[in-house]
Amino acid sequence: MPHDELQRAARSVLMPAIAGLALDEPVRRHLQAGGVSVLLGETRDEYVARRMSFERRREETDAQFSAIAREAAACAAAPVLIAVDQELGGIQRLHGLVPGMPASAELTHMSTEAIESRCYEMASSARVMGVNLFLAPIVDVVTGANPWLHQRNLGPDPAEVARIACAFIRGVQRAGVIATAKHFPGHHQVEQDPAVERATVTDDAAALSNGLDVFRQVIAAGVGAIMPGPAVFPALDPHRSASTSAAVIGLLRDALGFEGLIVSDDLDAVSILRGNSIADTAVAALNAGAHLLLVSAEAGLDDIARAIVDAVSSGQLDAQRLFAAAHTVRFHAGTSRAQVDSGLYVSYPVSAGHVTRRVML
């Protein structure tokens, strides 16, 4: 098996997160070596505040987003996924550069059609800037203590969460931007901060059922991507986080029939690492069935890619699983680009078969 093909595949499944609007040399080198995605993220302070900094809001322009998207595509010599957090009522990375969305409380009073229309308008503006992947909407049905998702969730009513989220997905994807429903299978109560603590979701059969029902509805609505979360679900897998659990991702893929892009949450989070190295965690996420792995651009992209290749060579990771994940990522990047180039905006699903420290999404 050609080593270069393995290297390119290992790069393809890594999505480095950067906090600014400049590609540093390691990220450019990563894209040149096979990477096809970048997350234009936020700082930890902005994440905690649920708001972009005054300096960012004052200085960032749509032209800067367009420029970094063009630079990333030029480095990769291929279509590239340009991702941002653009949540409903939560973190909005594009701040005043695109039409804003109402707060969560206001959304409950809006019609489904009005929400979809507003989301289409917002995503259309983002797509012009080169953004083609939203790591949103958050569809966790939050019914208990959850400081991690405070001021980011759509409430405790699963029917309303599903209604708003599906409208968001239809509007966003009609504009040619892939939506990512998060965080599977639904984190109804998380008392710890997964970025800095090992987080566990309390066993609650009814809450788990409600969460899964919302995911069934967003899958039926055609959501292009889904992100498993950072916490452990003892009822499903007592040892691994949702993002690295074959049981949890298997539930998503096999029981719920999801055939789109599976994006891990931040692999450098304490709750996902759980004492392991980020390289071992990346291999575990791929073995579990994730396609695209979110990592800090400062986490050592070269080392992680090398570890993935070594895992294939040693038999810890099946080569075809890696190639299938890389193909899925590239397929979604190419599909999003082709929609815009042709002027044809269609809804997903699409299937290809089967720092600043990055903050928890």
C-alpha positions in Angstrom: 0.0 0.0 0.0 1.6 3.3 -1.1 2.8 5.3 1.9 1.8 8.6 0.3 -1.8 7.5 -0.1 -1.9 6.6 3.6 -0.4 10.0 4.6 -2.9 11.9 2.5 -5.8 9.9 3.9 -4.6 10.5 7.5 -4.4 14.3 6.7 -7.9 14.2 5.2 -9.5 13.1 8.4 -8.0 15.8 10.5 -9.8 19.2 10.9 -7.5 21.7 12.6 -9.1 24.5 14.5 -7.6 28.0 14.5 -8.8 31.0 16.5 -7.8 33.8 14.0 -8.1 34.3 10.3 -4.6 33.4 9.2 -3.2 30.1 8.2 0.2 29.5 9.9 2.9 27.4 8.4 1.9 24.1 10.1 -1.7 24.4 8.9 -0.6 25.3 5.3 1.7 22.4 5.3 -1.1 20.1 6.6 -3.4 21.2 3.7 -0.6 20.8 1.2 -0.1 17.2 2.5 -3.7 16.2 2.1 -5.8 18.1 4.6 -9.2 19.3 3.3 -10.8 21.1 6.2 -10.3 24.0 8.6 -12.4 25.2 11.5 -12.3 29.0 12.0 -12.9 28.8 15.7 -12.9 31.1 18.7 -10.8 31.6 21.8 -11.7 30.1 25.2 -12.7 33.5 26.5 -15.1 34.0 23.6 -16.5 30.5 24.2 -17.1 31.2 27.9 -18.7 34.6 27.1 -20.8 33.1 24.3 -19.8 36.2 22.3 -17.0 37.2 20.0 -14.6 39.8 21.4 -15.1 43.5 20.8 -11.8 43.5 18.9 -12.9 40.7 16.6 -16.2 42.2 15.9 -14.6 45.6 15.2 -11.8 44.3 13.0 -12.9 41.2 11.1 -14.4 41.5 7.7 -16.2 39.2 5.2 -13.2 39.8 2.8 -10.9 38.2 5.4 -13.1 35.1 5.6 -13.2 34.9 1.8 -9.4 35.3 1.6 -8.7 32.5 4.1 -11.1 30.2 2.3 -9.4 30.8 -1.0 -5.9 30.3 0.6 -7.0 27.0 2.1 -8.3 25.7 -1.2 -5.2 26.8 -3.0 -3.0 25.0 -0.4 -5.0 21.9 -0.7 -5.5 22.1 -4.5 -8.9 20.7 -3.8 -12.3 21.7 -2.4 -12.0 22.4 1.3 -14.5 22.4 4.2 -14.4 25.8 5.9 -16.3 25.3 9.2 -17.5 27.7 11.9 -19.7 27.5 15.0 -22.8 29.4 14.0 -25.3 28.2 16.7 -28.9 29.2 17.3 -28.9 31.3 20.5 -25.3 30.3 21.3 -21.9 30.9 19.8 -22.1 32.8 16.6 -18.6 32.9 15.1 -19.7 35.1 12.2 -21.1 37.8 14.6 -22.3 40.8 12.6 -21.0 39.6 9.2 -24.1 37.7 8.3 -27.8 38.4 9.2 -28.3 37.5 12.8 -30.7 35.0 14.3 -33.2 35.6 17.2 -32.4 34.4 20.7 -33.7 30.9 21.6 -36.7 32.3 23.5 -37.8 34.2 20.4 -37.4 31.2 18.1 -40.2 29.4 20.0 -42.6 32.2 18.9 -41.6 32.1 15.2 -43.2 29.9 12.6 -41.2 27.0 11.1 -41.2 28.7 7.7 -39.9 32.0 9.2 -37.0 30.2 10.9 -36.1 28.4 7.8 -36.2 31.6 5.8 -34.0 33.4 8.3 -31.5 30.5 8.3 -31.3 30.4 4.5 -30.6 34.1 4.4 -27.8 33.8 7.1 -26.2 30.8 5.4 -26.4 32.3 2.0 -24.3 35.2 3.2 -21.8 32.8 4.9 -21.5 30.8 1.7 -20.5 33.8 -0.3 -17.7 34.3 2.2 -16.5 30.7 1.6 -18.0 29.1 4.7 -19.6 25.7 3.8 -19.9 23.9 7.1 -21.8 25.0 10.3 -21.0 23.0 13.4 -24.6 23.6 14.4 -27.4 23.2 15.4 -27.2 22.1 19.0 -30.1 19.6 19.5 -29.4 18.3 23.0 -32.7 18.3 24.9 -31.4 19.9 28.2 -33.5 18.9 31.2 -31.0 19.2 34.1 -27.8 21.0 35.1 -25.7 21.6 32.1 -23.3 24.6 32.4 -21.5 23.4 29.3 -24.6 24.1 27.2 -25.9 27.0 29.2 -27.2 29.7 26.8 -26.5 27.4 23.9 -29.4 24.9 23.9 -32.9 25.1 22.6 -34.6 24.0 25.8 -36.2 20.9 27.4 -39.1 20.3 25.0 -38.0 17.6 22.4 -40.7 18.5 20.0 -39.7 22.2 19.9 -36.0 21.4 19.7 -36.7 19.2 16.7 -39.0 21.7 15.0 -36.5 24.6 15.3 -33.4 22.4 14.5 -35.1 20.9 11.4 -36.0 24.4 10.1 -32.4 25.5 10.7 -31.1 22.5 8.8 -33.4 22.9 5.8 -32.7 26.6 5.5 -28.9 26.3 5.9 -28.5 23.4 3.6 -30.7 24.9 0.9 -28.1 27.7 0.8 -25.3 25.1 0.2 -23.9 25.0 3.7 -23.7 21.6 5.5 -25.4 21.6 8.9 -24.0 19.5 11.8 -26.4 18.3 14.5 -24.7 18.0 17.9 -24.1 16.4 20.3 -25.2 12.8 19.8 -26.9 11.0 21.5 -28.1 14.0 23.5 -26.5 15.4 26.6 -29.5 16.1 28.8 -27.5 16.7 32.0 -23.7 17.3 32.2 -22.5 18.8 35.5 -18.8 18.9 34.5 -17.1 21.0 31.9 -15.9 18.5 29.3 -13.0 20.7 28.2 -11.3 20.4 31.6 -13.1 17.5 33.4 -14.2 13.9 32.7 -17.9 14.3 32.0 -20.6 11.7 32.4 -24.2 11.9 31.4 -26.5 10.4 34.1 -28.4 7.3 33.2 -32.0 8.3 32.3 -33.8 6.1 29.9 -36.5 8.6 29.1 -34.1 11.4 28.5 -31.9 9.2 26.3 -35.1 8.2 24.3 -36.1 11.9 23.9 -32.6 12.8 22.6 -32.5 9.9 20.1 -36.0 10.9 18.8 -34.7 14.4 18.0 -31.8 12.9 16.2 -34.1 10.7 14.2 -36.0 13.8 13.1 -33.0 15.8 12.1 -31.7 12.7 10.1 -35.1 12.6 8.4 -34.8 16.3 7.6 -31.5 15.5 5.8 -28.9 16.8 8.1 -25.5 16.4 6.4 -23.3 15.9 9.4 -23.6 14.8 13.1 -21.2 15.3 15.9 -21.0 12.8 18.8 -20.4 14.5 22.1 -17.6 14.5 24.7 -19.2 12.8 27.6 -19.4 9.1 28.6 -22.8 7.4 28.6 -22.5 4.5 31.0 -25.7 2.9 29.7 -24.1 2.7 26.2 -20.4 2.5 26.9 -19.0 3.0 30.4 -15.4 3.6 29.3 -15.3 5.8 26.2 -16.7 9.2 25.3 -19.4 9.3 22.7 -16.9 10.7 20.1 -14.6 7.6 20.6 -17.2 4.9 21.3 -17.9 2.3 18.7 -21.2 1.5 20.6 -22.4 5.1 20.5 -21.4 5.8 16.8 -22.7 2.3 15.9 -26.1 3.3 17.4 -26.0 6.4 15.2 -25.0 4.6 12.0 -26.8 1.2 12.4 -29.9 1.8 14.5 -30.7 5.3 13.3 -29.4 4.7 9.7 -27.3 7.9 9.5 -25.1 7.8 6.3 -23.6 11.3 6.4 -20.5 12.8 7.8 -19.6 12.0 11.4 -17.5 14.7 13.0 -15.8 14.2 16.4 -16.0 16.8 19.1 -12.7 18.4 20.2 -10.3 15.5 20.7 -8.0 17.5 23.0 -10.8 17.8 25.6 -10.1 16.1 28.9 -13.4 14.3 28.7 -12.5 12.7 25.4 -8.8 12.1 26.1 -9.5 10.5 29.4 -5.8 10.1 30.2 -4.8 8.9 26.7 -2.6 10.7 24.2 -4.3 12.7 21.4 -2.7 10.4 18.8 -4.2 7.3 20.5 -7.5 9.1 20.8 -7.6 10.0 17.1 -7.1 6.3 16.2 -9.8 5.3 18.7 -12.2 7.8 17.1 -11.6 6.4 13.6 -12.0 2.9 14.9 -15.3 3.9 16.4 -16.6 5.1 13.1 -15.9 8.9 13.0 -14.8 10.4 9.7 -13.5 13.8 10.5 -11.6 14.5 13.7 -11.6 18.0 15.3 -8.2 18.9 16.8 -6.5 22.1 17.8 -4.1 23.3 15.1 -1.5 23.4 17.9 -2.0 19.8 18.9 0.7 18.5 16.6 -0.8 17.7 13.2 2.3 16.0 11.9 2.5 13.7 14.9 -1.2 12.8 14.8 -1.1 12.0 11.1 2.0 9.9 11.6 0.3 8.0 14.4 -2.7 7.2 12.2 -0.4 5.9 9.5 1.5 3.8 12.1 -1.8 2.4 13.4 -2.6 1.1 10.0 0.9 -0.3 9.6 0.7 -2.1 12.9 -2.8 -3.5 12.3 -4.5 -1.3 15.0 -6.5 0.5 12.3 -7.9 -1.0 9.2 -6.6 0.7 6.1 -10.0 0.5 4.4 -11.7 2.2 7.3 -9.2 5.1 7.1 -9.6 5.4 3.3 -13.4 5.2 3.6 -13.4 8.1 6.2 -11.1 10.2 4.0 -13.3 9.6 1.0 -16.4 10.6 3.0 -14.7 13.9 4.0 -13.6 14.7 0.5 -16.9 13.7 -0.9 -18.7 16.2 1.3 -16.2 19.0 0.6 -16.6 18.4 -3.1 -20.4 18.1 -3.0 -20.7 21.5 -1.2 -18.4 23.1 -3.7 -20.2 21.6 -6.7 -23.5 22.9 -5.5 -22.3 26.4 -5.4 -20.3 26.3 -8.6 -23.4 25.0 -10.5 -25.8 27.3 -8.8 -27.8 24.3 -7.6 -28.6 24.2 -3.9 -30.1 21.0 -2.7 -30.7 19.4 0.7 -28.6 16.6 2.1 -28.2 13.7 3.0 -25.3 12.8 0.9 -23.5 9.6 1.5 -20.1 8.4 0.4 -20.8 4.9 1.8 -19.7 3.8 4.7 -3.7 29.0 19.9 -5.3 29.3 21.6 -6.6 26.0 22.8 -9.7 24.9 21.0 -12.8 25.0 23.1 -15.5 22.4 23.4 -18.1 22.6 20.7 
